[in-house]
Amino acid sequence: MSFDMDDGKRPSLGVVVSLLDVGNGQSRLIMDDVRSHHTQRETSWNFELFYTHQSHANSTPDEMALSDDTYRDIGIALVARLLALNKRAK
């Protein structure tokens, strides 16, 4: 994947994705809505709202061994949420 040069502009709403080791050999992939009061690259994001999560055995994400369907679902959930946050969902 290639990205163009970064112009430094940012929206005020976004999604943070994190990976939490919850113990017992399990991890949780978490997506939270975040908000910023600045629209430039050097900004701080504040938690706004929990969006969704998925649980996995640690070995699955550690080995990048999620199924193609799971990777697709993560991407769809992320892009759909960004469209909704920016009032672009159809």
N, C-alpha and C positions, 0 to 999 in steps of 0.2 A: 504494500500500500504506500502510495506517495502522497505527501501533503504539499500544498503550495506554501510560499513564504507566509509567515505569520505577520499580520498587520497590527497585532496587539489588541484588537477590539474584542470585547466579550459581551455576551448578553447578561441581563440581570438575573436570569433564572437558569439553572442547570441541574444535572444529576451527578452525584458522586457514587462511584461503585467501589465497594471495599470487600475484602475477604477476611473473615473472622474465624480463627481456630476456636471452636466451641468445646474442645476436649473429646475424649472417647473416640478419637480417630475421625471426627467429623468437622467439616467447615461449612460456613454459611456465606454465600455471595449476597451482598446487601446493596440495594439501590435506594438512595435517599435524595429527595429534592433539596436543593440548596439555593440561596439567594445572595446576591451581592449588591451593594449600593454603589459600586464603581464599575464602569464598563471598559476597563483596560486590563491588560494581561496581569499586572501586578496587583491582584485584588485578594480579599479575604472572602471566603464563602461561609455563610451561616446556615445551619440546619433549618429546614423549613417543614419537611414532612417525610415520614417513612413512605416509600413507594412499594417495594416488593423484595422478596428474597427467595433463594433456592438453597437447599441443603445438599451436601455431597460428602462422600467419603474423602478424607484428605488426599488419598493417593490419586484420585481422579483429576482434580485441578493441578496437583503437584506435577503430574506427568503429562499435563495438557491433553488428557485423554477423555474429555467430555465428548459425548456423541455429536455428530454433525447437527442433529436436530436440536440439541441443547445449546450449542453455540449459536445456531440460527435464532432460537427463541430468546436468548440473551440479547442479541443484536436487535431483534424486532422490538422487544420490551423497551430497550434503551432509546431507540429512535422514535418509537411511538410516544414515549413519555416526553421527550424533548419537543416533539411536534405539539403535543397537548399543552405543555408549559408555555410555549410561544404562540399559542392560539392559532396553530396552523394545521391542526388535525381535521380531517374531512370525515 
